[in-house]
Amino acid sequence: MTERVTGTPGRRTLLGAAVLGTAALGLTGTAAQAAERGRGGSGSGHGSLRDLPVPTVIGHRGASGYRPEHTLGSYQLALDLGAHIVEQDLVPTKDGHLVCRHENDITGTTDVVDHPEFAGRRTTKTIDGVSYTGWFTEDFTLAELKTLRATERIPGNRPDNTLYDGRWTVPTFEEVLRWADKEGRKRGKPVWLYVETKHPTYFRSLGLGLEEPLARLLRRYGRDRRTSPLILQSFEPGSIQRLARLVDTPRVVLLSGPTSRPWDFVESGDPRTVADLIKPAGLKWIASYAQGIGPTLDLIIPKDASGRLTRPTTLVKDAHARGLRLHPYTLRNENSFLPADFRRGTDPNAHGDVFGAYAAYFATGIDGIFTDHPDTALLAAADFNGR
């Protein structure tokens, strides 16, 4: 495919220089450990976390660097490009169906603005303390939502993706489960999914709790076991704890900036911040009900005031000491999303030295990474593991 990024000797040379450069960041020991774990992974996809390759490449909202996010087209391309896992974010409809959208605000990811019959649904809501004006999935039945078509969320950054505007509908999670089962039969191995509950406290307040219908679907499609090829994730620890009581599927707690607080903590009065959760005591607490964490990349290697990478934190070592996997988010190819060290040229939407950025993050010993460009990440992972 023309969108696919291919490796060149020049990029490999740049990667080698970046790996040498990481020694100055103090990464060499963890790099060797990560490479060793990568060689030990079978990658056979038998439904165990132990079978996932290291570094694991997670298609963020599918292959959203090439297709409108959270569409069957984006998921299919991620799988075809070789992503080890394909991600879905879940929000509910008015009649309780779980659909795949990064946010319940669908103003920028569907053509709802072009539907005069829904003009009266535009409203302002406060979600997790932030005010939004637009159209929201919880105000639509599934049948109504299916009359809309998906569009590119960031057309200014990814104008080529607008070619596919209107091609796909908003998928239900059950449709994705059926797609994954069909693709798994075709490929002879399970298709891994990475499923996030979005704003679970907010939706529970509306009588649209996410965890129970999600658990029912997981049981119906045989993905409710410890060895199921699916990982559950949420920014709210309480949602993961609730899911742990419903199913045995592997679970990950997502972590935002250090000063932020999970919204369920805000609602319950829990004073802890993410900075507290990444301390040894907080990680021990997470390990009591989850198998991993999904930190922002800045929690792995902070940036300075100019946007350049500094020294890695001890989070990888501390999390591994408590048996937790780390799948940080999100690496993208475009300059505007990269650390300043790896930007090339002045066009914010041109691709920078993303291979150098992957090398720096992989060298910390992370177990996987979320990416909008799975093919690029797979090339970088292969280079990192010496294959």
Secondary structure, 3 states (H helix, E strand, C coil): CCCCCCCCHHHHHHHHHHHHHHHHHCCHHHHHHHHHHHHHCCCCCCCCHHHCCCCEEEECCCCCCCCCCCCHHHHHHHHHHCCCEEEEEEEECCCCCEEECCCCECCCCECHHHCHHHHHHCEEEEECCEEEEECEHHHCCHHHHCCCCECCCCCCCCHHHHHHCCCCCCCEHHHHHHHHHHHHHHHCCCCEEEEEECCHHHHHHCCCCCHHHHHHHHHHCCCCCCCCCEEEEECCHHHHHHHHHHCCCCEEEEECCCCCCCHHHHHHCCCCCHHHHCCHHHHHHHHCCCCEEEEEHHHHCCECCCCCECCCCCHHHHHHHCCCEECCECECCEHHHCCHHHCCCCCCCCECCHHHHHHHHHCCCCCEEEECCHHHHHHHHHHHCCC
